[in-house]
Amino acid sequence: MTVRLENAPTDRFWDMWIALLAIAALFTVASRLAVTEWTSDLHILVFVTLIAGLVGLALGYSRFSTLVSIIFSTLYAVFIIGWLFGTSVEMDMIWRDRILYHVGWRLRVAIVQFGSGQTTTDPILFLSIMAVILWVLASSTTFLLIREGSVWPSLIPLGITLLVIGHYHQDQAYNTRYLILFLFFTLLIIGRTTFLRYKEKWRQEGVYTTPESHDAFTKTLLTLAVILLFFSWTIPLTPQETTQYSVIWNNITDFWIRLTADISDIFVFDHAITDPSIGFFSDSMGLGSGSPESEAIIFSVKINTPSPEGYRPYWHAHSYDYYDNANWSSEHNRDSRLLTPDNFNIQYPDWQSEQTLSLTFINNVNRMANLYYTGRPTWISRPVEANIHPLSDSDEDLIALFANPDLTAGETYTIETQISLPTVEELQDASTDYPKWLNPYLQLPDDFSPNIARLAVTISDGHDTPYDIASAISSYLRSNIEYTRIMPPVPMGVDPLEWFLFEEKIGFCNYYATAQVLMLRSLGIPSRLAVGFSPGEFETEMDTYTVRSRNSHAWPEVYFMGIGWVIFEPTASETEVFFPPTRERPSTETTPSRNDLPIMNDQFDDLDSIPEETPEVIIGDSETPSQIILHGVARFGTHLALLANFLIILIVIKIVLRHQDTLNKKFDIHPLPIIIERLLMRQKKPVPTWLRRWSYRARMSDAEKAYIQLGKSIRTLGHPLDLAETPIERARTIVALMPETKQPALDIIDEYHRDKFSNQQSDQVRAKHASRLVRRLAFQARLRKIFHFGKS
């Protein structure tokens, strides 16, 4: 190690341990990103990070200037990232075609989609951006460490990156493990760098340090890092403290969330997106291109009260009123206010309502921002942020509900909602004298296609009421448009809806629903786009809906005077919505037919990436006895694991302390009290008495400490110690008090004489072993004496 430092360039800060620890810290951050499973091929980013770290080490150690090093790093990045992306192509083709035509084509299409405001469904754009970011972070981290020895400018960006990933992938187990591991490597890098700086200072002052002392310092640093992290990890937090820290963290991250909300639709993946708040069901949504199917469970819904026969719940997340440039958004006047269970008050208009339905939602993803509902919620069991559209001075409508704070896996919430099942007769008789507040729901883009308007007129020909027209448009779309989960990219300069309706004639629910809403608006019928999930799989015995990622859906809602928003189903893959012809008293049983179980569609298949995590404990408003037992078992297991870790740490500390003297002598390291005493003396500061005693004892050999132990053992036995005794006399005293100590006492005296009065090397191990034996025998004898006295 010393030779390498001497031969290295004088302005470099090379150290093999720092290099290895830096690579380990980089690997930790990259692995944290990979385990999110946000999309496929995330493992590529781990290799990008490791190679970038090695490149940074090489360039930092080289004699190239910083500018030349940046140029070389950029060239390496282009080659390495392109090559790694090419390895993900499973098709049999030459490398030139892989990079230029396959990967390059996908990237160009994704960039075009992003530039046109569409949701980018191909993960290649996300992977490319992350690869560039990680390359810059990794190469600059190792470059700065080796070139300048800059620790904080190197490690702080990595720490922030780790926190950002944890913020969007809120898995407590992963966050804890990777943060502890990263802090462990960070502490070692800081300690090692500080040591090397002092070593250089000592070298300039003529102080010699041996290679063995370096190894001993590294071992001590390792132990201290483990101890610090263990105790910081096991410090308990009360629920109140956790809430306070959550509020502080939310305030810190609120600006970042607002900043990234506008571009959140860029990244729609085909694997585990564990944070539905990132781009899903927010204030805007592009038409997108679809994504593969996933069976990941998002949430389940327990039916607490019977619902009307034939009622088919759609799990509403958000609704949109403004459409332009292939993008939906919420543009009308709206309020956002915090509602609590004790103050949940939304002044809905006097819309038709048949009964109140109670539902309990059980979250199954790591972080849920949207709260789902059906009908018109009148109460919810947790605080929520409600987006509300004021309709008049006395009436208002609900647009979306957001959890405050977000739900974690296993959490539940219960809602009470007003639901209705209007009849065909009631829908046909509804008035068309619409109020002014419905004007936003008649909006059309400035460049709305006249071909689509003519198609709407053609379909509505012969139908007189809004209900008949909406039903006719739904039937037309279901019969004439083929459903597909993934669509080809829309050609540049082409109206996506015209292309969907007249040319390609294939699509998924975003296109079906958008086409119906705009055609209805062109005919003067107010309607809007709603997103969320279709019903899912109903388990009759459990009265529970299981909602999976493949159930993510978009649908049109049409307004009917006196009734409210009514759902229609134009998507061919879903079961058509039916209404009873006339008013009949519905049955109280809810047993959806097998045909009612939905099939997947739409861009929101992105949520297929949310990992299937079955919560061990369901924390809700009411836990069953079995859940309470499971909760207790899980808590006991956690405490048992903490206890085991604590015992392991204690054993490690004991081993280190037990062999501390041997390590100090072997590696020629001065004990801590001597170092502190010398430092105070060098700075001409007074040395406390306790420190002088501690330093004096630290200077003793094991033979001297063993001799002192003889005196301590005599006192332990309750006999006064004569300071004028010779070593032989002291040995005779303890043997007279406790004959079984004869041999160890003789060993101590023998080694003490050899250490103090001869030129021979004393056997320190023998002295230490004899000292421990005398101490143990004296302690046992004292206990026997106390026990005997107690019995008498």
N, C-alpha and C positions, 0 to 999 in steps of 0.2 A: 504493500500500500504506500509506504513512504517513498519507494523508488518511483512509482508512477506519479506521485505528486511532484517530485523533484524534476522529473523529465517532462511534465506537462507544461504547456505555455504558461508563462508567469501570470497572465491575466485571467486564467481559467480557475474554476472552482470545482474541479473534478474529484469525485469520491464515489467509489463503487456502491457503498451502502446507500447514499443519497439517490444515486441513479436507480437502484432496485426499488427503493421505497417510493420514488416518484412514479415509476411504472406501475407499482401496485396500487397507488392512489388513483391513477388514471384508469386502471382496469376496474376498480371499484365503481367509479362514476359511470363508465360505459356499461358495465354489467347491470347497474341499477336501471339504466334505460332499457336494456335488452329484456329484463324480466317483466317489464310492463306489458309485453306482447301487444303493443299498440298496433302493430302491423307485421306482416311477414318480412323475413330477411333482416330483422334487427340485429342478428348476430354479426352482420357485415360491419356494423358500426363499432363493435368491439375490436375487430381486427384493424379498422381504420384508426382507432384511438391508439392501440398498441404500436402500430407502425409509425404513426405520427410522433409518438413519444420517443421512439428510437431515433427517428430522423432529427428531432430536436436535440437529443443528446449528442449525436454526431456533429451537427452544425454548431452547437454550443461549444464543443471542445475544439472545433476547427479554428483556423486562423482567418476564415472569411469574415468580412465586415458584416454588420447587421443587415444592411441593404442587400448584399449578395446572398446572405443566408435566407432572407425572405424570398428572393427570386428562386433559389434552389428548392426551398420548401414548397413553393407554389407549383413548380414543375413536378416535383415528386407527388404532390397531392393529386394533380390531374391524372397522372399515370396510375397511381395506386388505387384511387377511388374508382376510376374507370375499369381497371382490371378486376377489382373485387366485385363491382356490380356485374361485370360480365360472367363471373362464376355463378351468379344466381340464375342465369339463363339455362333452362334444362333442354332446350332444343339443340339438335345436332347441327351446328353451323360454325363457320370459321370465325376467328376472334374479331376480325375486322367487321363482319356483319353483325356480330353480337353487340359490339360497342356502338357502331355508327347507325345501324339500321334498327336494331331491336331496342336497346336501352335508349339510344338517342331519339328514336321516334316516340317512345313512351314519354320521355321527358319533354319533348316539344309539344305533344298533345296536352300534357298536364299544365305547361306554362300558358298555352293558348286558353285553356279552360279558366285558369286563374286570371289571366288578363281580361277575359270577357265577363268576369264576375260570377262564373259558375263554380259549383262545388267540385273540387278536384278529388276524384275517387281513386285514382291510381296512386299507390303509396310512393312511387318513384320520386315525386317532388319533395315529399316529407323526408325521405331517406337522403336525398341529395343535400337538402338544407342542413339536416342534422350532421351529415358527414363533413360538410365544410366547417360547421361550428366546432365539432369535436376535433377536427384536424387542427384548426387554429388554436383551440384551448390546449390540446395535448402538446403540440410542437412548441408553442410559446412557453408552456409551463416548464418543460425540461430544458429548453434553451436558456431561459432566465436563471434557472437553478445552477446550471453548469457554467454559463458565461459570467454571471455576476453574483451568484449566490443569493439572489433575491427570493426570499421565502414567501412573504406575504403577498406580493403582487402575483406570484405564481399559484398559490394555493387558494386564495380567496375566490377567484372566478370559478374554480372547480367546486368549492363548497356551495357557492350560489347556484351553480348548475344542478348539484345534487338536491338542494332544497326545492328548486323549481320543479324538478321531476317528481319529487315526493308530494309537492302541492297538487299536481294534476293526477297523480296516481296514489291516492291516499290509502295505501295498504300499511297498516301500523307495523306489522311484522317486518316487511321489507324495509320500511323507512328506518326502523330502529336498528336492524342488523347492518345495513349499509352505512348509516350515519356513524354508528359506533366504529365500524371498520375503517371508514375514512378518517375519523378523528384519531384513531390509533396510529395510522400511517403518518398523519399530519404531525402529531406530537413527536414521533420518532424523527421526522425530517427536521423539525425545529430544533430538537435537542442535539441531533448530530451536527447540524449546521453551526449551532452555537459553540459546540465543542471544537470544531475545526477552526473557527475564528479565534477562539482562545488559544488553541494550539499554535497557530501562527504567531499570535502575540507572545506566547511563551518562548517560541523559537527565537524571536527577535530579542527577547530579554535574556537568552542563554539558558532557559530552563529546558531540561531534557525529559522527554516522555518516551516510554517504551511501547512497542506494538502490543505487548500484553496488556498494558494499561488501557489502550484503545478498546480492546475486546471486553475488558471488565466494565468499562464505562458503558458500552453498548448494552451489555446484559443488565446493568443497573437501570439504564434508561428504559429498557424494555419492561422491566418489572414495575417501575413507577408508572409507565403509561397504562399498563394493564390495571393497576390498582386504582388510578384516577378514573378511568373509564368505568370500572366496575361500580365504584361508589356513586358516580354521577348517574349511572344507569339505574341503580336500585333505590335512589332517593324517591320516596313515595310522594305523589301529588294528590291532593284532595280534589273532589269534583269542582269545588269553587275555584281553586287555582287553575284547573284545566280550562274552565270556562273563561276566566280572565285572560289567560294566555291565548285562547282561541280568538277572543275579541281583538286582542292586540295584533295577532297574525292576520286576521281578516282585514283590519285597517291598513296594514302594511301592503297586503296583496291586492287590495281593492283597485288601486290605480293600475296595476299590471293586468288585472282581469278586464277592466274597461278598455285598456289599450289593445288587448289582443282579441276583443270581442268582434271587431270589424273584419278580421281575417280568419275567424275561427272556422268558416266553411271551407277553407282551402284543404284541410286535411281530413278526409273521410276515408277510413281504413277498412280493410277486410279482415282484421283480427282484433285482438282484445283491446278495445277502447274502454278503460275502466272508469272514465269520468264523463258521464253524459252532459255535464255542464259545459264541456268544451265543444262549442259549435253545434250542439244538438238542441233543437227546440228553443233557440234563442230568439232575438227580435228580428232576425232575417234568415232566409233559407233559399238556396238556389235550387234549380230543377235537378241538377246532378246527372249522373250517368249510371247509378245503381251500384250494387255490390253483391258478393256471394252470400249464400245463406249461412246462418249460424244457429245452433241449437242452444246457445247460452241463455240461461234464465235471467231475466232482468228483474222481475218482481212477481209476486203472487198476490191474489186478492181473495180474501175470505168474505163470503156473503153472510152477514150477521142477521139480516131480516129478509123475508121472502120478497121477490120481485115479481112484477106482472108476467104472466105467461106470454112468451113471444118477445119479451124485451131483450134486446141484444146490446150489451154495454160496449161502447168504444171508450178507450182510456185516453181522455183528452189531456194534452200537454200545453198547446199553444195554438192560437188562431191568428190569421193574417188577413189584412184588408187591401194592401197596396201591392200591385204587380207592375213591374217594369224591367225590361232587359233580362228576362229569364230569371228574375229574382223576386221573391215574396218578402214583404216586411210589414211591420205594424206602424203605420204612419199617422193614424188618427189621434185626436186628443185623448190622452189617457193619464191616469194617476197611478202612482205606486205608493202603497201604504202597508205598514206592518199590522197584521191581524193576529190576535192571540185567541186561545180557546175561550177565554172569558169575554172577549170583545170581537167576535166574528160577525160582522154586520155588513152585508152587501144588499143594497136595495134593488132587487130585481124588479122589472115591470110585472104587472099582473098577468103573468103567463100561465097557461093551463098546466096544472100539476096534479098527478093522481095520488102519489104517496111518497113517503120518505123512505129512503133506502140507506142502510148502514153497512159500510164496507171497511175492512181492515186490510191495508196494504203492507206487505212484508218485502222490504228491499233486499236485493241479492247482489248488488254491485258495490264496489268499494266506495263510490261517491255518487250520490244522487242529488242533483240540484232541482230538477223539475219535480213537482208533486202532481200525480195523475188523479183524475177524477172522471166521473160520468154525471150527466145531468147538470144541476145547479147546486153546488155545495152550500150548505147553510151552517155547517160547523165542522171544525177540524181539530184534532187533539194536540196539535203542536203549533208554535208560532210560525207564521208564513208571511212572505212578502207577496202581495196580490197586485197584479197589473189589472187595472179597472178602467173601463171606458165609460165616462159619464154620458148618459143619454139625455137627461134633462135635469131640472133642479131637484127632482125627487127620485129619478130612476138611474140605474147604472148596470153595466154588464161586465162579466168576468172574462178576461183575456187569457190569463195564465196564473199559476201559483208556483212560487219558488220556496224551497225549504230555507229556514233561517235559524240555526246553521244547517249545512247540508247533512243529508242522511248518510250514515256509514252502513256497511254490510250487516244485516241482521236487525236493523232498526225498523220499527213499524210506525204507522200512523193510521188513525181511524177517522173517517169522514161520515157525515150525514148529508144526504143530498136529495133534492126533489127531482123525481123522474116522471116522465109521461110517455104514453104510447098513443099518439093521435090516430084517429081513423082516417081512411081515405075520404069519407064524407066530410069530416071536419076540415081536412086540408083543402079539399076542392071548394068549400064554402068560405074559406078565409078571404078577408077583404084585401084589396090591392091599393088601398089609400094609405101609402107608406108615409111615416113621419120623416122629417128632415134629417134626423140623426142617422138614417140609413144611407145617406148620400155617399159616404166613403165606401160603402159596399156595392156601389154601382160604378166605381172607378174602372176605366180602361186605359191602357197605355196609349200614348199619342199616335204611335205607329201601328195601332191594332189592325190586324189583317182583315181586309174586306172579304176575303175568301172564307175566313172563319165566320164572319158575321152572316154571310149568305148561307153557309151551311146551317147555322143556328136557325135561321128563318125557315129553311127547307125542312128541318127536323120538326119544328114546332107547328108546321102547317097542319091544320085540322085539329089542333089542341087549344082549348080556350083558357084553362086555368094554369097558374104557375105550377101546381102539383103535376098536372098532366104533362106540361112541357118539361119539367125536371125529370120525370119518369121516362119520357121519350128520349131525352138526351142520354140518360144513364143507359137505357137499352141499346141505343145506337153505338155508344162507345164499347159496351160489353160485347156487341155482336161484330163490330167492324175493326176493332183494334186488338192485335195479338199481344198477350202479356209476355214480357221478358224481364228477367231479374237484372240484367246488365245490358245497357244500350251502347251502340257504337257512338263515337263522338259526333256531335252535331256539326255539319259542315260550316265553315266560316261564311259569314254574311247571309245566313239563312235564318228565317224565323223558326225557332225550335218547335213551336206548336203547329205551324203549317207543315213542317217536315214530318212531325209526329202524326198528323191527321191525314195528310194527302200523299206523302211519298213513302216513308218507311213503314208507317202503320203498325209499329210495335212500340212498346214502352212499359213503364211501371207506374205506380200509383201517383207519383208527383205529377206526371203528364196527364193521366186520366182526370184527376181532380182539378188541375189547373184549367184544362180544356173545358170542363163542364162549368166551372165558375165563370170563366170569361164569356162563354156562349150565353149563359143565363143573364149576365150583366148587360150583354149587348141587346137583350130583349127586355131590359128594364126590370129584371127580377133580382132583388138584393141577395147576395150570397157571399160566402167567404171560404177560405181554405183553412182546414184544421189539421193538426198533426198530433201524433201520439202513437197508440198501439191499438190494433184490432183485438177482439176479445181474448184470444188465446185458447188454451185447452181447458175444458171444464171437467172437473172431477165431481161426479154427482154425490158420491158418498161423503166427500169432504166439504161440499159446497164451496169449492175453491177453483178459481181460474189461475192457470200457470201461464205467464206471459213471457215469451222468449224473444230474442233479438230478431228472429225472422218475422215476428208479428208487428214490427214497426211499420207505420202506415200513415198515409195522408188521404183525406176525404173532403168532399164539398159539404157545406152546411147552407141550407136555404132558409130564408126568414119567412115566417108565416104570421100574420097579424093575430094576436091573442094566443098564439101557441109558442112562439119563440123560434130558436134555431133547430132545424130538422135535418138529420143526416140522410144523405143518399149515397149509394155505392155504385160508381161507374167502373171500378177496376175489375177486370175479367177474372182475376184469380180469387177474388173474394166472393162469399155468398151474398146474393142480392138482398137488400133490405126490403122487408115486406111490412105493410101496415094492415091492420084489420079493416075490413070494409065498413063496418058500422060499430057503434058503441056497444060493447058487451062487457059484463062483469068478468074480469080476468081471474083466472085461478091464482092461488097463492104459491104454487109450486114453480120452481125454476129448474127446468131440465132441458137445456139446449139440445137440439137434435144433432146427430153426428155430422150432418151436412153443414151445420152452422159453424163448425170449427174452421177458423180461417187458415188460409195459406198465405205465405209471405209475399211481400212485394216492397219495392221502393228504395230510394236512396238511404233511408234510415237503416238499411241492412248493415250500415256501418257499425251499428251497435252489436253486430254479431261478434265483434272483437272483444266484447266484455267477457272476462273469464268467468267460468261457472264456479262460483264460490258458495258452497252451501254453508250458511252460518251455523256455527256450533250452538249458539245461544240466540234465541229470538227475544230481543229486548223490546217490549211493547207496553201497551197500557195494561195488559193482563197476561200473566204468564201461567201456563198450565203447570201442575205439579211436576210433570216429567221435565219441563223446561227449567224449572227452578232447580231440580236435582242436577241436570246437566250443567247449569250455570255454576252451582257449587262445586261440581267435580272439576270443571275447567279452572275455577279460581284456585282450588286446592292444588291442581297440577301446576299452575303458574307459581304458587308459593313454594311448592316442592322444588321446582326447577331453580328458583332464586336461592333457596337454601343450599342446594347442591353446588351451585356456582360459588356461593360464599365460602363453603367449606373447602372447595378446591383452591380458591384464592388464599385462604388461611394456610393451607398446606404448603403452597408455593412460597408464601412469605416466610413460613417457619424454616423451610429448607434453605432459603437464601440467607436468613439470619444465622442459621446454625453453622453454615460454612462461610460466614462473612470474613472471619479472621483468616481462615485459610486462603480465601480468594485474595484478600488484601496483601498477604505476604507473598503469595505466588506471583501476583502481577505487580507487586511493588506500588500499590496504591495507598496513599495516606488515608486513614480513617477520617470520616466527616468532622468530628470535633477538632482534630488537629488542623484540618484545612481552615475551619472557621476561626480557630485561635490564631493561626498565622496571619490570616487576612485582617483580623482586628489589630494585631500587633503591627503589621505593615502599615496600616492606616493610623497607627498611634491612638487607637481607641482602647478604653479599659476592658479587660477580660473578666467576665463574671466568675465568681468563685466556683459555681456549679460547672461552668465550662472548663475551668482549669482541672477540676477533679475528673471530669469526663475525659478530658484529653490525656491526663496522666494515666488513667486506667487503659485508655486505648493504646498507649505506648507499651504496656506490659506484654511480656511473652505469655504463652499459655502455661508455662511452668510457674511463673509468678502468680498468675491468676488462680492456679490450682492450690498454691500454698495459702493464699488469702482465703480460699474456700474452706481450708481446714479450720481457720479461726471462726468463720461464719457458722460452720457446722457445730463447733463446740458451743457457741452461743445458742444455736437452735436447740441443743440438748439441755439448755437451761443451766450451763456451767459458766462461771465467769472466765474471761480470757485474760491470761497473764501476758502482757506485752513484752516482758523481759525474758520469756522462754526462748530457748534456741529451737531451731526446726526439729531436732530430734526429740526434745522435751515436748514440743507441741504434738508431735505424732504419738508419743507415749500417752499424753493426756486423753486424746480422742479414742485411742485403743482401749484405755482403761474404762472410759465411759461406754464404749460400744466395741466389743472385741471383734465383731465381724468386719470392721473397717481396717484391720491390721494390714492386709496386703495392699489395698489401694493407698493407704496412708504412707506405707513404705515406698510405693512407686512415686508418689508425689514428692516425697523428701529426696529420693534418689535423683529425679529429673530436676528438681530445684537446685540441688547442689551442683549438678553437672552444668546447669545453665548459668549459675551465678559465680561459681568458684573454680571452674576448669575451662580449658580450651576446647573441650569436646562439644559436639553438637548434641543438644538435648532432643529427646523424642517428644515433640510437642503433642502428637496424637496420643501417646501413652499418658502424658500428664492430663490432658483434657478428659480422657476416658476415666481415669482414676478420680478426677475431681467430680465428674457427674455421678459416679458410683457413691462417693462419700456423701454428696449432697442428698441423693435419694435415700440412702440408708438413715441419715440423720433425720430427714423429714418423716420417714416411716416410724422411726423410734419415737419422735415427738408426738405423732398421732396416737401411737399405742399408749403412751403415757397419759395423754389427755383422755383417751377413751377409758382407760383403767380408772382414772380419777373420777370420771363421770359415773361409772358404775358403782363405785363405793359411795 
